[in-house]
Amino acid sequence: MMFRQFAIARFMIGFIVFVLTYMVAVMSYDKFFQLITAGLFVLTLYILREMNAGQREELEKKEKAHTEKITELEDLLHEKDQQLQKIIHAITINREEGQ
């Protein structure tokens, strides 16, 4: 849910910057100012792309950590299952010897 909000916020920021950049560039007759405005717009797009890449990186790190934790828990579960099987086998052998 939080990442969806970040995506919406990034889209809104990008859209607002695009509209403002377009309005300023159209209304300005100074070519240098239009060039600076276009450069800022491209820079904003680059920053938004880097934010998205950073978010993906964080998600991959979290997924890797969770995968490792799940693997550890599965291994622990298998160990406990083997221990329980040994205990059940020992109880069964003791019962058979007692009869």
HELIX and SHEET records of a PDB file:
HELIX    1   1 MET A    2  MET A   27  1                                  26    
HELIX    2   2 LYS A   31  GLY A   98  1                                  68    
END                                                                             
